[in-house]
Amino acid sequence: MNIKSKTEKRQRRHRRVRAKMHGTSEKPRLLVFRSAKHIYAQLIDDNKGKIIASASDLKLAKSKKNKTEKAKEIGKLIAAEGKKLQVEKAVFDRGGYKYHGRIKAVAEGAREGGLKF
């Protein structure tokens, strides 16, 4: 039996989901990446292979908020950047992570910001 690390398992799940998911310029893919300390979100047009907009908690000012609250702010920030580019709908790509905690907070923040998915 082959033992895989957590990262390899997540990447495998992500590839499986990505085979069925595709972002366009009208409805880009909202990708979320979570590391131990930070969280990143990107709007991606898969037809052109380009990143339309991006946001991370590195862009936020230093604050005493916990990681989940920062993730919700990132969701609102990426939705605002999408609004500037006339993007109202997106396909949510959780990146192989469970829809829980910080990933869920990014999705809720993006919905509050006006992005529909």
Secondary structure, 3 states (H helix, E strand, C coil): CCCCCHHHHHHHHHHHHHCCCCCCCCCCEEEEEECCCCEEEEEEECCCCEEEEEEECCCCCCCCCCHHHHHHHHHHHHHHHHHHCCCCECEEECCCCCCCCHHHHHHHHHHHCCCEC
